[in-house]
Each structure stands twice: as C-alpha cells, then as structure tokens.
C-alpha cells in the first residue's frame, strides 16, 4: 500500500515539475511579445 502511494506521489510531483518548467518558457515568451507590442504602440504614438 505504501509503495503505491509513494509511486503515485512521485508521478504527480514529476508531472507538476514538467508543467511548471514549460510554463516558465511560455511566460517568458509572452512577456517578450507584450514588450514588443508596447514598443510598437510607443512608436505609433510618437
């Protein structure tokens, strides 16, 4: 019983880690896109 719970917990932690690491790249990319969009708006305003 303990081995099954430990295995399930390990799998859950691995899945959370993978999702979290992928999320970092996504947020970074989105931040760059937003920054570029802001720069274009500034240029248009000038």
Secondary structure as the mmCIF struct_conf table of DSSP 4:
data_model
#
loop_
_struct_conf.conf_type_id
_struct_conf.id
_struct_conf.beg_label_comp_id
_struct_conf.beg_label_asym_id
_struct_conf.beg_label_seq_id
_struct_conf.end_label_comp_id
_struct_conf.end_label_asym_id
_struct_conf.end_label_seq_id
HELX_RH_AL_P HELX_RH_AL_P1 UNK A 2 UNK A 45
#
